[in-house]
Amino acid sequence: MAIRLRTVDGYRIALCAVESDPKDGDLYLDDNDHYALAAKFAWDWQDETIDMIYGLQWELMETQKVRDAEEELQKWLDGRG
């Protein structure tokens, strides 16, 4: 999925592009960029137990969400989007 990188309260966070509106200073990464990063993270963490929690960053991500991606997808699939 396309994502936006944004700084909120001094913390760099990643947002779903569908769920957020663009703001000055955002860095937009398209589906191909996201896929490449996901492949890199999978490579870096292969055979490792992933149990990291990013409480503050996840809270900040929620503050930037203006719509739900699953609802937007359903609208698109229903021909309403």
N, C-alpha and C positions, 0 to 999 in steps of 0.2 A: 504494500500500500504506500502511496505517496505520504511523505511526512514533512513537517515543518520543524526546524530547530529554532528555538526561541530562548531568550534569557528572561527569566522572571525572578524578581527579587534577588538578582545576582547568581542564580542557578541556571545552568543550561539544561533544557529539557527537550524532549522529542514529542511531537504531537501528531495525531492523525490529521492529515490535511483536510479530510472530509468533515471532521468534527470541529475544526477551528477555522476562523477567518484570517486571512493574511494581515500581518502588521509590519510596519517598518522595522527593519533589522532582522526579519526572519530569513532563514536559509531554507529554500525549498528543495527537497530531494524527491525525484520521481520514483516510480515503481522499480526501475532498473537500479537506481542508486540504493534503494532500500534492500533489494534482493542481494546486491553485492555486499552490503554491510552485514546482512543476516548470514550470508555464507562465511564471511570473515569471522564473525562472532562464533558461529558453529565450529569453525576450524580451531579457533583459539581455545574453546571450552570443551572440545570433544573428549569423551571419557571422564569428564568431571561432573560431580554432583553440583547442580545449579540450585542454590537455595537463597540467593541474595534477595534482600528486600530494600527497596529504595523509597521508604516511607515519605520523606519530605518531597522528593521529586515527583512521586505519584500523586501526592496531594496537590502540588502545583499544576500538574498536568490536568487534573480535574477542574481547576479554576479557569482553565482556558477553553474548555469544551463548550461549544454553543449548540451542538446537535449530535445525534447518535448515528454512527456509521451504519449500523444494522437497519435502522429505520429508513435511512436514506437509500440504502440498497433495495429495500423492499419497495419503496416508492418507485424507484427506477424500474424494477422488475414488473411492477403493476402498471407501468406506463404513466405514472403521475409525477415523475421527477424530471 
